[in-house]
Amino acid sequence: EVSNSLFRKSEDSSEICAQARSEYFDSCCFVKCDLCQDAQLDANVEIMYNNAVTTCLELGLKFSIDIIQEGSDECNTARELFAEPCCFLTPTEPCTLCSNDGNQGQVRANVDVNFYGSQTTCSELNSFLVSREEQVGFMCQAAKTELQGTCCFEMCTICGNDGNLYWDNPVQFNDMKFACGELTWILSGEMIEDGTPECIDMQTSYFDQCCTGPSLEIPEGGDKCEICPSGKDWYAQVTYNETPMTCLELDSVLLRDGLFDGSDECQSATEQYSAQCCYT
C-alpha cells in the first residue's frame, strides 16, 4: 500500500520518496530470484513446478508473488532444475537460415516446414535460429542442409549478373516515373524471386534503361535530389503539393520534376520532409 500510494502521488526525485525509501527499504524490498541471471528467458516453455504445469514466464512471476529471494535455497533449487529448459544464451554469431559463404539469401516467409518434429514456418524457424543458435552449431547446419532449398531464394534484380545498376536513371512503372534504384525496392517489397517469369519480364523491360549506362534524361553532372542520404523509410506517408504519397513516391516525383541536389528546391524539400522520411 505504501508503494502504491507513493507511485500515484510522488515523483521519484521528491523528498517524500527519498524519506520513504530510506525508512522502509529494508522491510519492504527484496531482490527477486533471477532464474536465468545473465541468460535470456524462454518465456513459453512449459515445466512442472510444485506438481503443476506452468511456463517459465509464469514461474518468474510466481517468484515475485511468493517473495522468493535471490540466494535462497528455493531459488538455487529452481535454478538447478529449470535453468536448462527455461534459459538460453544469445549467440555471438547468430545462425541465419539463408546465408552461405557470406552470401545472404531471402526467407520465404509463410512456407510451412517440419523441423525436428515441430511444425513451423520458414520465417519462424529463421527467427528461432537467429535468437538461439550459433552459425557453426549443429542445429544451424542441420536446418540449412535440410531446409534451404525450401525456405530460401535469391531476390530478383533488374541487372542480374550482366550489368551495373544506374540508380538514378528514370523509368516508367505503373504510370509513374521511378528511379531504377527505387524499382529494386519495389521488387524487394513484392518478394519477386530470381528466375521466375515475373523477374524475367522485369529484366526484359528495364535492363536497357537501368543497366547499360547513365540516362540521357539526366542533365550532365546533375545528381538526383536525395532528402535522406543515410536511409529512408520508404513507406512513410507525406503530402506533396496537396497530394498524399509515400516517401518512395516522393523520391520519384522529385526526380520527375527535375529537382537535383544542391538546388534551392531540393534544400526546401529536404527541410520539409526529412523528419517524416529519414532514419536518424
GILIN-V840363 format. One record per pair of residues at least 24 apart in sequence whose ideal C-beta (glycine too) atoms are under 10 Angstrom apart, sorted by the first residue. I is the first residue (numbers start at 1). GAP is how many residues later the second one is. Records with the same first field share a line. If there is no record, write none. Layout:
I = GAP, GAP
This chain:
2 = 25, 26
3 = 25, 26
30 = 34, 37, 38, 39, 40, 42
31 = 38, 39, 40, 41, 44
32 = 28, 29, 31, 32, 33, 34, 35, 36, 37, 38, 43
33 = 26, 27, 29, 30, 31, 33, 34, 35, 36, 37, 38, 39, 41, 42, 43, 45, 46
34 = 26, 29, 36, 41, 45, 53
35 = 24, 25, 28, 33, 40, 43, 44, 46, 47, 48, 51, 52
36 = 24, 43, 46, 47, 50, 51, 52, 53
37 = 33, 42, 46, 50
38 = 49, 51, 52
39 = 44, 47, 48, 49, 50, 51
40 = 46, 47, 48, 49, 50, 91, 92
41 = 45, 46, 47
42 = 43, 44, 45, 46, 89, 90
43 = 43
45 = 37, 40, 41, 42, 43
46 = 39
47 = 31, 34, 35, 38, 39
48 = 33, 34
49 = 29, 32, 33
55 = 31
56 = 26, 27, 29, 30, 31
57 = 29
59 = 27
60 = 26
88 = 43, 44, 45
89 = 43, 45
90 = 40, 41, 42
91 = 38, 39, 40, 41, 42, 43, 44, 45, 46, 49
92 = 42, 43
93 = 40, 41, 42, 43, 44, 47
94 = 35, 36, 37, 38, 39, 40, 41, 46
95 = 31, 33, 34, 35, 36, 37, 38, 39, 40, 41, 42, 44, 45, 46, 48, 49
96 = 30, 33, 34, 37, 39, 44, 48, 56
97 = 25, 26, 28, 29, 30, 31, 32, 33, 36, 43, 46, 47, 50, 51, 54, 55
98 = 24, 28, 46, 49, 50, 53, 54, 55, 56
99 = 36, 41, 45, 49, 53
100 = 44, 48, 52
103 = 51
104 = 48, 50, 51
105 = 43, 46, 47, 48, 49, 50, 89
106 = 45, 46, 47, 48, 49, 50, 82, 85, 87, 88
107 = 44, 45, 46, 84
108 = 42, 43, 44, 45, 83, 85
109 = 42, 82
111 = 36, 39, 40, 41
112 = 38
113 = 30, 33, 34, 37, 38
114 = 32, 33
115 = 24, 27, 28, 31, 32, 36
116 = 26, 27, 30
121 = 30
122 = 25, 26, 28, 29, 30
123 = 28
125 = 26
126 = 25, 26
153 = 38, 39, 40, 41, 42, 43
154 = 39, 40, 41, 45
155 = 29, 32, 33, 36, 37, 38, 39, 44
156 = 28, 31, 32, 34, 35, 36, 37, 38, 39, 40, 42, 43, 44, 45, 46, 47
157 = 27, 30, 31, 35, 37, 42, 45, 46, 53, 54
158 = 25, 26, 29, 41, 44, 45, 47, 48, 49, 51, 52, 53
159 = 25, 44, 47, 48, 51, 52, 53
160 = 34, 35, 39, 40, 43, 47, 51
161 = 33
162 = 41, 45, 49, 50
163 = 40, 44, 45, 47, 48, 49, 50
164 = 46, 47, 48, 49
165 = 45, 46
166 = 43, 44, 45, 46, 47, 48, 49, 52
167 = 43, 57, 59
168 = 42, 46, 47, 49, 50, 54, 55, 56, 58, 87, 92
169 = 37, 40, 41, 42, 43, 44, 45, 46, 47, 48, 49, 55, 86
170 = 39, 40, 45, 47, 48, 54, 82, 85, 86
171 = 34, 35, 37, 38, 39, 44, 46, 81
172 = 33, 34, 37, 84
173 = 29, 32, 33, 79
176 = 69, 73, 76, 77, 80
177 = 40, 75, 76, 78, 79, 80
178 = 28, 70, 71, 73, 74, 75, 77, 78
179 = 31, 36, 39, 45, 47, 69, 72, 73, 75, 76, 77
180 = 26, 27, 29, 30, 31, 35
181 = 29, 43, 70
182 = 42, 50, 52, 66, 67, 69, 70, 73
183 = 26, 27, 69
184 = 26
185 = 47, 49, 50, 63, 66
186 = 48, 62
188 = 46
189 = 45, 46, 59
217 = 38, 41
218 = 37, 40, 42
219 = 39, 41
221 = 39
222 = 36, 37, 38, 39, 40, 41
223 = 37, 38, 39, 40, 43
224 = 27, 30, 31, 34, 35, 36, 37, 42
225 = 25, 26, 29, 30, 32, 33, 34, 35, 36, 37, 38, 40, 41, 42, 43, 44, 45
226 = 25, 28, 34, 35, 40, 44, 52
227 = 24, 27, 32, 34, 39, 40, 42, 43, 44, 45, 46, 47, 49, 50, 51
228 = 42, 45, 46, 48, 49, 50, 51, 52
229 = 32, 41, 45, 49
230 = 48, 49, 50
231 = 46, 47, 48, 49
232 = 41, 42, 45, 46, 47
233 = 43, 44, 45, 46
234 = 43
235 = 42
236 = 37, 39, 40, 41, 42, 43
237 = 39, 40
238 = 31, 34, 35, 37, 38, 39
239 = 33, 34, 37
240 = 29, 32, 33
246 = 31
247 = 26, 27, 29, 30, 31
248 = 29
250 = 26, 27
251 = 26
